[in-house]
Amino acid sequence: MNMATIGIPKKIEKKLKNVSQKLGISQEDFLLNATLYYFKNLKEELNLKEELSLWEKTSNKDLLKLENGL
């Protein structure tokens, strides 16, 4: 796997080392999983914002049509 190198503040590095040791995984695996989890949640949030934006664009007339059709 092609990896990039990043700088991590010492305070975060200490926490990373502590938590990854407690979980019994490498720091790299911890960071990879945390990043993937963050991206998944970010994607869901962006999808929700997009859906809310579409609903905001829907006119009151269209909403009344929908309610009358139910």
ROBA-280180 format. One record per atom (N, C-alpha, C): x, y, z; residue in one letter; atom name; chain; residue number from 0. Coordinates in nm, 2 decimals, always signed. Layout:
<atoms>
x	y	z	aa	at	ch	i
X	Y	Z	A	CA	A	NUM .
...
</atoms>
This chain:
<atoms>
x	y	z	aa	at	ch	i
+0.09	-0.12	+0.00	M	N	A	0 .
+0.00	+0.00	+0.00	M	CA	A	0 .
+0.09	+0.12	+0.00	M	C	A	0 .
+0.06	+0.22	-0.08	N	N	A	1 .
+0.13	+0.34	-0.09	N	CA	A	1 .
+0.09	+0.43	+0.02	N	C	A	1 .
+0.19	+0.48	+0.10	M	N	A	2 .
+0.16	+0.56	+0.22	M	CA	A	2 .
+0.22	+0.69	+0.21	M	C	A	2 .
+0.16	+0.79	+0.27	A	N	A	3 .
+0.21	+0.93	+0.28	A	CA	A	3 .
+0.25	+0.95	+0.43	A	C	A	3 .
+0.34	+1.04	+0.45	T	N	A	4 .
+0.39	+1.08	+0.58	T	CA	A	4 .
+0.33	+1.21	+0.62	T	C	A	4 .
+0.27	+1.22	+0.74	I	N	A	5 .
+0.22	+1.34	+0.79	I	CA	A	5 .
+0.28	+1.37	+0.93	I	C	A	5 .
+0.27	+1.50	+0.97	G	N	A	6 .
+0.32	+1.54	+1.10	G	CA	A	6 .
+0.20	+1.54	+1.20	G	C	A	6 .
+0.22	+1.50	+1.32	I	N	A	7 .
+0.12	+1.49	+1.42	I	CA	A	7 .
+0.17	+1.57	+1.54	I	C	A	7 .
+0.09	+1.66	+1.60	P	N	A	8 .
+0.14	+1.73	+1.72	P	CA	A	8 .
+0.17	+1.63	+1.83	P	C	A	8 .
+0.27	+1.66	+1.91	K	N	A	9 .
+0.32	+1.56	+2.02	K	CA	A	9 .
+0.20	+1.52	+2.11	K	C	A	9 .
+0.11	+1.61	+2.15	K	N	A	10 .
+0.00	+1.58	+2.23	K	CA	A	10 .
-0.09	+1.48	+2.17	K	C	A	10 .
-0.12	+1.49	+2.04	I	N	A	11 .
-0.20	+1.39	+1.97	I	CA	A	11 .
-0.12	+1.26	+1.96	I	C	A	11 .
+0.01	+1.27	+1.93	E	N	A	12 .
+0.09	+1.15	+1.92	E	CA	A	12 .
+0.09	+1.06	+2.04	E	C	A	12 .
+0.09	+1.13	+2.16	K	N	A	13 .
+0.09	+1.06	+2.29	K	CA	A	13 .
-0.04	+0.98	+2.30	K	C	A	13 .
-0.15	+1.05	+2.27	K	N	A	14 .
-0.28	+0.99	+2.29	K	CA	A	14 .
-0.30	+0.88	+2.19	K	C	A	14 .
-0.25	+0.90	+2.07	L	N	A	15 .
-0.25	+0.79	+1.96	L	CA	A	15 .
-0.18	+0.67	+2.01	L	C	A	15 .
-0.06	+0.69	+2.06	K	N	A	16 .
+0.02	+0.57	+2.11	K	CA	A	16 .
-0.05	+0.50	+2.22	K	C	A	16 .
-0.11	+0.57	+2.32	N	N	A	17 .
-0.18	+0.52	+2.43	N	CA	A	17 .
-0.30	+0.44	+2.39	N	C	A	17 .
-0.38	+0.50	+2.31	V	N	A	18 .
-0.51	+0.43	+2.26	V	CA	A	18 .
-0.48	+0.31	+2.18	V	C	A	18 .
-0.39	+0.32	+2.08	S	N	A	19 .
-0.36	+0.21	+2.00	S	CA	A	19 .
-0.30	+0.09	+2.07	S	C	A	19 .
-0.22	+0.12	+2.17	Q	N	A	20 .
-0.16	+0.01	+2.26	Q	CA	A	20 .
-0.28	-0.06	+2.34	Q	C	A	20 .
-0.37	+0.02	+2.39	K	N	A	21 .
-0.48	-0.03	+2.47	K	CA	A	21 .
-0.57	-0.12	+2.38	K	C	A	21 .
-0.58	-0.08	+2.25	L	N	A	22 .
-0.67	-0.16	+2.16	L	CA	A	22 .
-0.59	-0.27	+2.10	L	C	A	22 .
-0.46	-0.27	+2.11	G	N	A	23 .
-0.38	-0.38	+2.06	G	CA	A	23 .
-0.36	-0.37	+1.91	G	C	A	23 .
-0.36	-0.25	+1.85	I	N	A	24 .
-0.34	-0.23	+1.71	I	CA	A	24 .
-0.23	-0.13	+1.69	I	C	A	24 .
-0.18	-0.13	+1.57	S	N	A	25 .
-0.08	-0.03	+1.53	S	CA	A	25 .
-0.13	+0.11	+1.53	S	C	A	25 .
-0.05	+0.20	+1.54	Q	N	A	26 .
-0.09	+0.34	+1.53	Q	CA	A	26 .
-0.14	+0.37	+1.39	Q	C	A	26 .
-0.07	+0.31	+1.29	E	N	A	27 .
-0.12	+0.32	+1.15	E	CA	A	27 .
-0.26	+0.27	+1.13	E	C	A	27 .
-0.28	+0.15	+1.18	D	N	A	28 .
-0.42	+0.09	+1.17	D	CA	A	28 .
-0.52	+0.18	+1.24	D	C	A	28 .
-0.49	+0.23	+1.35	F	N	A	29 .
-0.58	+0.32	+1.42	F	CA	A	29 .
-0.61	+0.44	+1.34	F	C	A	29 .
-0.51	+0.51	+1.29	L	N	A	30 .
-0.53	+0.63	+1.21	L	CA	A	30 .
-0.61	+0.60	+1.08	L	C	A	30 .
-0.58	+0.48	+1.02	L	N	A	31 .
-0.65	+0.45	+0.89	L	CA	A	31 .
-0.80	+0.43	+0.92	L	C	A	31 .
-0.83	+0.35	+1.03	N	N	A	32 .
-0.97	+0.32	+1.06	N	CA	A	32 .
-1.04	+0.45	+1.11	N	C	A	32 .
-0.97	+0.53	+1.18	A	N	A	33 .
-1.03	+0.66	+1.23	A	CA	A	33 .
-1.07	+0.75	+1.11	A	C	A	33 .
-0.97	+0.75	+1.01	T	N	A	34 .
-0.99	+0.83	+0.89	T	CA	A	34 .
-1.11	+0.78	+0.81	T	C	A	34 .
-1.11	+0.65	+0.79	L	N	A	35 .
-1.22	+0.59	+0.71	L	CA	A	35 .
-1.36	+0.61	+0.78	L	C	A	35 .
-1.36	+0.60	+0.91	Y	N	A	36 .
-1.48	+0.62	+0.98	Y	CA	A	36 .
-1.53	+0.77	+0.97	Y	C	A	36 .
-1.43	+0.86	+0.97	Y	N	A	37 .
-1.46	+1.00	+0.96	Y	CA	A	37 .
-1.52	+1.03	+0.82	Y	C	A	37 .
-1.45	+0.97	+0.72	F	N	A	38 .
-1.50	+1.00	+0.58	F	CA	A	38 .
-1.64	+0.94	+0.56	F	C	A	38 .
-1.67	+0.82	+0.62	K	N	A	39 .
-1.80	+0.76	+0.60	K	CA	A	39 .
-1.91	+0.86	+0.67	K	C	A	39 .
-1.88	+0.91	+0.78	N	N	A	40 .
-1.97	+1.00	+0.85	N	CA	A	40 .
-1.99	+1.13	+0.78	N	C	A	40 .
-1.88	+1.18	+0.72	L	N	A	41 .
-1.88	+1.30	+0.64	L	CA	A	41 .
-1.96	+1.29	+0.52	L	C	A	41 .
-1.95	+1.17	+0.45	K	N	A	42 .
-2.03	+1.14	+0.33	K	CA	A	42 .
-2.18	+1.14	+0.37	K	C	A	42 .
-2.21	+1.08	+0.48	E	N	A	43 .
-2.35	+1.07	+0.52	E	CA	A	43 .
-2.41	+1.21	+0.55	E	C	A	43 .
-2.32	+1.29	+0.62	E	N	A	44 .
-2.36	+1.43	+0.65	E	CA	A	44 .
-2.38	+1.51	+0.52	E	C	A	44 .
-2.29	+1.50	+0.43	L	N	A	45 .
-2.31	+1.57	+0.30	L	CA	A	45 .
-2.43	+1.53	+0.22	L	C	A	45 .
-2.46	+1.40	+0.23	N	N	A	46 .
-2.58	+1.35	+0.16	N	CA	A	46 .
-2.71	+1.40	+0.23	N	C	A	46 .
-2.71	+1.41	+0.36	L	N	A	47 .
-2.82	+1.47	+0.43	L	CA	A	47 .
-2.84	+1.62	+0.40	L	C	A	47 .
-2.73	+1.69	+0.39	K	N	A	48 .
-2.73	+1.83	+0.36	K	CA	A	48 .
-2.79	+1.85	+0.22	K	C	A	48 .
-2.75	+1.76	+0.13	E	N	A	49 .
-2.80	+1.77	-0.01	E	CA	A	49 .
-2.94	+1.75	-0.02	E	C	A	49 .
-2.99	+1.65	+0.06	E	N	A	50 .
-3.13	+1.61	+0.06	E	CA	A	50 .
-3.21	+1.73	+0.12	E	C	A	50 .
-3.16	+1.79	+0.23	L	N	A	51 .
-3.23	+1.90	+0.29	L	CA	A	51 .
-3.24	+2.02	+0.20	L	C	A	51 .
-3.13	+2.04	+0.12	S	N	A	52 .
-3.13	+2.15	+0.03	S	CA	A	52 .
-3.24	+2.13	-0.08	S	C	A	52 .
-3.25	+2.00	-0.12	L	N	A	53 .
-3.35	+1.97	-0.22	L	CA	A	53 .
-3.49	+2.00	-0.17	L	C	A	53 .
-3.52	+1.96	-0.04	W	N	A	54 .
-3.65	+1.98	+0.02	W	CA	A	54 .
-3.67	+2.13	+0.04	W	C	A	54 .
-3.57	+2.21	+0.07	E	N	A	55 .
-3.59	+2.36	+0.08	E	CA	A	55 .
-3.63	+2.42	-0.05	E	C	A	55 .
-3.58	+2.36	-0.16	K	N	A	56 .
-3.61	+2.41	-0.29	K	CA	A	56 .
-3.75	+2.38	-0.34	K	C	A	56 .
-3.81	+2.28	-0.27	T	N	A	57 .
-3.94	+2.24	-0.31	T	CA	A	57 .
-4.04	+2.35	-0.27	T	C	A	57 .
-4.13	+2.38	-0.36	S	N	A	58 .
-4.22	+2.49	-0.33	S	CA	A	58 .
-4.34	+2.44	-0.24	S	C	A	58 .
-4.40	+2.54	-0.17	N	N	A	59 .
-4.52	+2.50	-0.09	N	CA	A	59 .
-4.63	+2.44	-0.17	N	C	A	59 .
-4.64	+2.48	-0.29	K	N	A	60 .
-4.74	+2.42	-0.38	K	CA	A	60 .
-4.72	+2.27	-0.40	K	C	A	60 .
-4.59	+2.24	-0.43	D	N	A	61 .
-4.56	+2.10	-0.45	D	CA	A	61 .
-4.58	+2.02	-0.32	D	C	A	61 .
-4.55	+2.08	-0.20	L	N	A	62 .
-4.57	+2.01	-0.08	L	CA	A	62 .
-4.72	+1.98	-0.05	L	C	A	62 .
-4.81	+2.08	-0.09	L	N	A	63 .
-4.95	+2.07	-0.08	L	CA	A	63 .
-5.00	+1.96	-0.17	L	C	A	63 .
-4.95	+1.95	-0.29	K	N	A	64 .
-4.99	+1.84	-0.38	K	CA	A	64 .
-4.95	+1.71	-0.32	K	C	A	64 .
-4.84	+1.70	-0.26	L	N	A	65 .
-4.79	+1.57	-0.20	L	CA	A	65 .
-4.89	+1.54	-0.09	L	C	A	65 .
-4.92	+1.63	+0.00	E	N	A	66 .
-5.01	+1.60	+0.11	E	CA	A	66 .
-5.15	+1.56	+0.07	E	C	A	66 .
-5.20	+1.63	-0.03	N	N	A	67 .
-5.33	+1.59	-0.08	N	CA	A	67 .
-5.33	+1.46	-0.15	N	C	A	67 .
-5.22	+1.42	-0.20	G	N	A	68 .
-5.21	+1.29	-0.27	G	CA	A	68 .
-5.20	+1.17	-0.17	G	C	A	68 .
-5.17	+1.20	-0.04	L	N	A	69 .
-5.16	+1.09	+0.06	L	CA	A	69 .
-5.29	+1.05	+0.11	L	C	A	69 .
</atoms>
